[in-house]
Amino acid sequence: QVQLVQSGAEVKKAGASLKVSCKASGYTFTDLYIHWLRQAPGQGLEWLGWINPNSGATISARNLQGRVTMTRDTSITTAYMDLKSLTSDDAAMYYCARAIGVFKKWSFDIWGQGTLVTVSS
Amino acid sequence: QSALTQPASVSGSPGQSITISCTGTSSDVGGYNYVSWYQQYPGKAPKLMLYDVTDRPSGVSDRFSGSKSGNTASLTISGLQAEDEAVYYCSSYTSSGPLDVVFGGGTKVTVL
């Protein structure tokens, strides 16, 4: 079935870097954008950016530019999100999510299970 | 402070209908038909319930419906059921600000 499976929970020190993976299966990986979002404990959802798995083009939230990098490896149908210079504000559940359609890239129909990131000082 | 404004909570009895509002601006909700609604249970990933204001993904009950007027979108749940108790988030594409997609703060739906 169609699914996104993310890497496991991470505990990081402030100032360190984070890399989360998102393995897609059950559909053609290069057809649909992958978005990254996060949710701080008890808070709402925050969009981080997207990657076009076909071209590798990315757009990230401007308040994170310079700290976030999104990449993909089409040979293993996996998307990655790197976030550097972590602070306590980056502690959250991180999700990857698939856009619902080629021309409907702002809605997300398949979500990963989430990757919990803890940042310690 | 979320970009889109939702009520913090809405409640209703089983069988009733409830409506959740989502207010933005002409740069997001009012300017584009790219409003989505997500349902989230505690400890779970969000689930897409509506996209492009009114469209339901396959498998989503037709008890869920959407609409939009001006800068405000709405999600209506008809025939409220116990399983509908969850947090609901609206989102929209936005042409302004540091983000491409903005979310509401979430609405906790309680089934009395």
Boltz contact constraints between the chains, C-beta under 6 A:
constraints:
  - contact:
      token1: [A, 44]
      token2: [B, 2]
      max_distance: 6.0
  - contact:
      token1: [A, 44]
      token2: [B, 103]
      max_distance: 6.0
  - contact:
      token1: [A, 44]
      token2: [B, 105]
      max_distance: 6.0
  - contact:
      token1: [A, 44]
      token2: [B, 106]
      max_distance: 6.0
  - contact:
      token1: [A, 45]
      token2: [B, 89]
      max_distance: 6.0
  - contact:
      token1: [A, 45]
      token2: [B, 103]
      max_distance: 6.0
  - contact:
      token1: [A, 47]
      token2: [B, 99]
      max_distance: 6.0
  - contact:
      token1: [A, 47]
      token2: [B, 101]
      max_distance: 6.0
  - contact:
      token1: [A, 61]
      token2: [B, 98]
      max_distance: 6.0
  - contact:
      token1: [A, 61]
      token2: [B, 99]
      max_distance: 6.0
  - contact:
      token1: [A, 62]
      token2: [B, 98]
      max_distance: 6.0
  - contact:
      token1: [A, 63]
      token2: [B, 98]
      max_distance: 6.0
  - contact:
      token1: [A, 100]
      token2: [B, 51]
      max_distance: 6.0
  - contact:
      token1: [A, 106]
      token2: [B, 34]
      max_distance: 6.0
  - contact:
      token1: [A, 106]
      token2: [B, 93]
      max_distance: 6.0
  - contact:
      token1: [A, 106]
      token2: [B, 101]
      max_distance: 6.0
  - contact:
      token1: [A, 107]
      token2: [B, 36]
      max_distance: 6.0
  - contact:
      token1: [A, 107]
      token2: [B, 51]
      max_distance: 6.0
  - contact:
      token1: [A, 109]
      token2: [B, 48]
      max_distance: 6.0
  - contact:
      token1: [A, 109]
      token2: [B, 57]
      max_distance: 6.0
  - contact:
      token1: [A, 111]
      token2: [B, 45]
      max_distance: 6.0
  - contact:
      token1: [A, 114]
      token2: [B, 45]
      max_distance: 6.0
